[in-house]
Amino acid sequence: MKYSFKIITAGAAWLALFASCEHKVKTVSGVDRSKIFVVDESLKPIVDQELYVYGALYKDGHPKVIYAPENNAVNMLFADSARVLLMSREMTAEENKVLKSKNISPIVNCFAIDAIALIVNQASNDTTITVSEIKKMLTGDTKTDKDIVFDNPNSGLVRYLKEFSGTKEFKQKNIYSLKSNKEVVQYVSTHPNAIGITGFSWLNDPEKDYEDAVNKVKIVWVKDDSKPSGQYFLPSQESLALKQYPLTRKLYILNFTGKMGLGMEFAAFIAGDRGQRIILKSGLLPFDIPGREVNIVKKIVQ
């Protein structure tokens, strides 16, 4: 397998490109850009579920969906090729400055809390790790014979890991980027000496083409050792809700259309009761946990 790790940053080029665009709804190959949803590919499992139900309920609820690394998704926005993004961050201060100069006010909705999971082969003896150990592992401050693998170098997951570890670039020879979260799971399933880092949603109810691989890996328990009474936790809805699991990220839908339409409607759906129940069923934590109605019937004994 050939590995590569090339860091591509979105900079002044796309900022200048966007600044030259007028805020009009245009078309790309006959598709209204306000109906193009660009999704960080690391969010594919949960977004696929939401889109499937949404499309079944609403006759016109069929946007053109493009799955891409986070950097590419943002570049498409500033190239005026899309107006709806789903990813694991909000816009930066610099990005918002450019948007403000064009009188664009995005509508941002958080719809779920995801976990970043560390996985190892079932044959591995590794079962626990601390936050400080993870940071040292990513920055190269500790020696390890393990291969560390994660998805596309332009993904939101890699951005999260850089911010988490406080490094701008991963230069260690034992750190490899693959093409997707699915490839990370498949690689770890066949390499006992590997540690994979992936989105938690890829391990819940996997598709058949990598279901066998998921059964051959296990999730590592993580402890935040900055807390005196820290304990080891696995990612779960309970540990996410109680803020016990330390590796978490919020998932957002960002709407730049500036009008009612498919983007607004889908945002309302995914943030509403039905959309939040889909997230609850998926194993992730809904941003707005749906309530439960319980009918209590009083039985009169004669």
Buried (B, 14 or more C-beta within 10 A) or exposed (E): EEEEBEEEEBEEEBBEEBEEEEBEBEEBEEEBBBBBBBBBBBBBBBBBBBBEBBBEEEEEBEBBBBBBBBBBBBBBBBEBBBBBBBBBBEBEEEBBEBBEEEEBEBBBBEBBBBBBBBBBBEEBEBEEBBBBBBBBBBBBEEEBEBBBBBBBBBBBBBBBBBEBBEBEEBEBEBBBBBBBBBBBBBBBBEBBBBBBBBBBBBBBEBEEEBEEBBEBBBBBBBBBBEEEEBEBBBBBBEBBEEEBBBBBBBBBBBBBBBEEBBBBBBBEBBBEEEBBBBBBEBBBBBBBEBEEEEEEEEEEEE
